[in-house]
Amino acid sequence: MKAIIGLGNPGSEYARTRHNVGFDVVELLAEKMNVQVKKIKCRALIGDCMIGGEKVLLVKPQTFMNHSGFSVLDVMQFYKIEPKDVLLIVDDIDLPQGQVRLRAKGGPGTHNGLRHIVQCTGTGDFPRVRVGVGAPPPEWDLVDWVLGTYRNEEERKIAFDAYKLAVDAALCWAEHGIDLAMNRYNKRNAE
């Protein structure tokens, strides 16, 4: 069993914000797989599907971003899933908007959700899909930037295209593993 966990903040006031990239990608993936992510368990909304002959959980933690580790740990413990079988999908201010980058594991960087996951689980050995939202302009506060929505139609299109690429990368990871997914999608993204 595997889990694809998209990080975000619950509540309509956070919908479609830069910080909710993980939720948006999981929703697109669920739509593509014809799955509903609405079962409440492990402090999260969960749905499941089969990808490549294996059961995969689609998860949206409901603990708010800065406490994502509680839900991720609950999912891992309840379903007995190892970190290598949990794909995290997160926003990343250190990547240009629209860029998608996969990593096999690593530290949390500047991301508070990842930091809490590492703190709760004791490891950074999670594969992840990082979706670039860009750094805030100098006149913007970081919190206002990540909790803000895209400013115009062009930014929304760039984001949506990146979300679709992240969905494809997550499906590739679930079926073929992180090495092939990184090879295929990090290279494609660099072109």
Buried (B, 14 or more C-beta within 10 A) or exposed (E): EBBBBBBBBBEEEBBBBBBBBBBBBBBBBBEBBEBEBEEEBBBBBBBBBEBEEEEBBBBBBBBBBEBBBBBBBBBBEEBEBEBBBBBBBBBBBBBEBBBBBBBBEBEBBEBBBBBBBBEBBEEBBBBBBBBBBBBBEEEEEEEEBBBBEBEEEEBEEBBBEBBBBBBBBBBBBBBEBBEEBBEBBBEEBEE
